[in-house]
Amino acid sequence: MSEVEVSAVIPVFNDKISLEKAIPESLSTLEKITDSFELIVAEDGSTDGSRELVEEWEKKDSRVRLFHSDERLGRGRALNRAFEYSKGKILCYYDVDLATDMAYLPQLRDEIRKGAAVSTGSRLMPGSDIKRSTDREIASRGYNFLVRLFLGSRLHDHQCGFKGFNKEILMKILPDISSTHWFWDTEILVRAQKAGYQVAEFPVVWNTGSKTTVKFKDIFSMGTSILKLWWRINVKKA
């Protein structure tokens, strides 16, 4: 397997319409920052034609790779699988709706080049520019406050879908990650900090994606996940 500098991963579940924009825009942005990259679409059991769309891209551009799963893995496991079989020394992923401005992709890569184990965009740092409803803003700030309070994180935003990794270090962290879905982002950042790795956080411009929703059950699940991770770290020590 020939190595490349950057592997960019887009997790996908029934996102064909968003993919139609995300794939060409990703290729255009990646071409400007490196001549050695691959674009992986981690397609997780879609039924809307997402798989077929990526297969067409694979035929016409060898830099595009499809990782398909017939059964739903969950966002976390789909990312784990894509990262494990990626070719890049630097890994990154971002949401298919491109909610975070792609102009920040060079910085995501550069923070890893400069020595960070993990780099992450932040919607909640001074200098961030975000557009979303007041109730979602309150929920997000409340959630991140609880992560800092219970899990000792020093970061502002744990759930922004825009992250980069040193692959060698990430492979050391992944075996400890138990989350298979949305809490994956938070657990990765908390585990990396607990292990003493450098995490670089920077403000971004972010717009709420068309499919972004927050339901009561999601908020409850996130709170439960915080407490479960606290127990695993402080009591179970795993």
C-alpha positions in Angstrom: 0.0 0.0 0.0 1.6 3.2 -1.2 1.7 6.0 1.4 0.2 9.5 0.8 0.6 12.6 2.9 -3.1 13.2 3.6 -6.1 10.9 3.9 -9.4 12.9 4.1 -12.5 10.9 5.3 -16.1 11.9 4.8 -18.5 9.8 6.9 -21.8 9.2 5.1 -25.3 7.8 5.7 -27.9 8.6 3.1 -26.2 11.8 2.0 -26.2 11.6 -1.8 -27.3 15.2 -2.3 -24.6 16.5 0.0 -22.0 14.2 -1.6 -22.6 15.7 -5.0 -21.1 18.9 -3.7 -18.7 17.5 -1.1 -16.7 15.3 -3.4 -15.7 17.8 -6.0 -15.1 20.6 -3.5 -13.0 18.2 -1.4 -10.8 17.3 -4.4 -10.4 20.9 -5.4 -9.4 22.0 -1.8 -7.0 19.0 -1.3 -5.3 19.7 -4.7 -4.4 23.1 -3.4 -2.6 22.0 -0.3 -0.9 18.7 -1.3 -0.2 16.6 -4.4 -0.3 13.4 -2.3 -3.7 12.6 -0.9 -6.7 10.3 -1.1 -10.4 11.0 -0.4 -12.2 8.3 1.4 -16.0 8.1 1.7 -17.0 6.0 4.7 -20.4 5.0 3.5 -22.4 3.4 6.3 -25.3 1.3 4.9 -26.9 4.0 2.8 -30.0 3.3 0.7 -30.3 6.5 -1.2 -27.7 5.9 -4.0 -24.7 7.3 -2.0 -22.7 4.2 -2.7 -23.4 4.2 -6.4 -22.4 7.9 -6.6 -19.0 7.2 -5.0 -18.5 4.2 -7.2 -18.9 6.4 -10.3 -16.3 8.8 -8.8 -13.9 5.9 -8.2 -14.0 5.0 -11.9 -13.0 8.4 -13.0 -10.6 9.5 -10.2 -8.2 7.1 -8.6 -7.8 9.4 -5.6 -11.4 8.6 -4.5 -12.0 5.5 -2.4 -15.3 4.0 -1.2 -15.5 2.1 2.1 -19.0 0.6 2.1 -20.7 -1.3 4.8 -23.9 -3.3 4.2 -24.9 -3.1 7.9 -25.0 0.2 9.8 -21.7 0.5 11.8 -22.4 3.9 13.4 -20.3 7.0 12.7 -17.5 6.1 15.1 -16.9 2.6 13.8 -17.2 3.7 10.2 -14.4 6.3 10.9 -12.3 3.7 12.8 -12.4 1.4 9.8 -11.6 4.1 7.3 -8.6 5.4 9.4 -7.2 1.9 9.9 -7.1 1.2 6.2 -6.1 4.7 5.1 -2.8 5.4 3.4 -2.1 8.8 4.8 0.5 9.9 7.4 -2.0 12.7 8.3 -5.6 11.8 8.6 -8.6 14.1 8.8 -12.3 14.0 8.6 -15.1 16.4 8.2 -18.9 16.3 7.9 -20.4 15.8 4.4 -22.5 18.9 4.6 -19.3 21.0 4.8 -20.7 23.0 7.7 -17.1 24.0 8.6 -15.6 26.3 5.9 -13.2 24.2 3.8 -10.8 27.2 3.8 -9.6 25.8 7.2 -8.5 22.4 5.8 -4.9 23.7 5.3 -4.7 24.7 9.0 -6.1 21.3 10.1 -3.2 19.7 8.2 -0.6 22.2 9.3 -1.3 21.8 13.0 -0.4 18.1 12.6 2.7 19.0 10.6 3.8 21.3 13.4 3.6 18.4 16.0 0.1 18.2 17.3 -1.3 14.7 17.7 -4.9 16.0 17.0 -6.2 19.2 15.5 -9.8 20.3 15.7 -12.0 23.2 14.6 -13.9 25.0 17.3 -17.3 26.7 17.0 -17.0 28.1 20.6 -13.6 29.8 20.8 -13.2 33.6 20.6 -12.9 34.3 16.9 -15.3 31.6 15.8 -18.2 32.6 13.5 -21.2 30.4 13.7 -24.8 30.5 12.5 -27.3 28.3 14.3 -30.4 28.6 16.5 -30.3 29.9 20.0 -31.5 26.6 21.5 -28.8 24.6 19.7 -26.2 27.2 20.9 -27.3 26.8 24.5 -27.4 23.0 24.3 -23.9 22.9 22.8 -22.3 25.2 25.3 -24.0 23.3 28.1 -22.7 20.0 26.8 -19.1 21.2 26.4 -19.2 22.7 29.9 -20.1 19.3 31.3 -17.3 17.6 29.3 -14.8 20.1 30.8 -16.3 19.7 34.3 -16.5 15.9 34.5 -13.8 14.8 32.1 -11.2 17.5 32.7 -10.9 18.6 29.1 -9.2 21.9 28.3 -11.0 22.4 25.0 -13.9 24.6 24.1 -15.7 22.4 21.5 -15.7 18.6 21.4 -18.3 17.9 18.7 -17.2 20.0 15.8 -17.0 17.5 12.8 -13.7 18.8 11.6 -10.6 17.0 12.9 -7.1 16.0 12.0 -4.8 13.3 13.4 -1.2 12.1 13.3 -2.0 8.5 12.1 0.7 6.8 14.2 -0.6 8.4 17.4 -4.2 7.8 16.5 -3.7 4.1 16.1 -2.4 4.0 19.7 -5.6 5.8 20.9 -8.3 3.9 18.9 -8.1 0.6 20.9 -9.4 2.5 24.0 -12.3 4.2 22.2 -15.6 2.5 23.0 -18.0 5.0 21.4 -19.5 3.8 18.1 -21.5 6.9 17.1 -21.7 10.6 17.9 -19.8 10.6 21.2 -16.7 9.3 19.3 -15.5 12.9 18.8 -15.6 13.7 22.4 -13.9 10.5 23.5 -11.1 10.9 21.1 -10.3 14.4 22.3 -10.6 13.4 26.0 -8.5 10.3 25.6 -5.8 12.1 23.6 -5.5 14.8 26.4 -5.4 12.2 29.2 -2.6 10.4 27.4 -0.6 13.6 27.3 -0.8 14.3 23.5 -0.9 17.8 22.1 -4.4 18.8 20.8 -4.5 22.0 18.7 -7.9 23.8 18.7 -8.6 26.8 16.5 -11.7 28.9 15.7 -13.6 28.3 12.4 -16.5 29.7 10.4 -19.4 27.2 10.7 -22.9 27.1 9.4 -25.6 24.6 10.6 -25.9 21.9 8.0 -29.2 21.0 6.3 -29.4 17.7 8.2 -28.2 18.9 11.5 -30.8 18.2 14.3 -30.7 17.9 18.0 -33.3 15.7 19.7 -34.0 15.3 23.4 -32.9 11.7 23.3 -29.6 12.8 21.7 -28.9 15.2 24.6 -29.8 12.6 27.2 -27.5 10.1 25.4 -24.7 12.6 25.4 -25.1 13.2 29.1 -25.1 9.5 29.8 -22.0 9.0 27.7 -20.1 11.7 29.6 -20.8 9.8 32.9 -19.9 6.4 31.4 -16.6 7.7 30.1 -15.9 9.3 33.5 -16.5 5.9 35.1 -14.2 4.1 32.7 -11.4 6.6 33.1 -11.6 7.1 36.9 -13.0 3.8 38.2 -12.5 1.1 35.7 -9.2 2.6 34.4 -9.8 1.5 30.9 
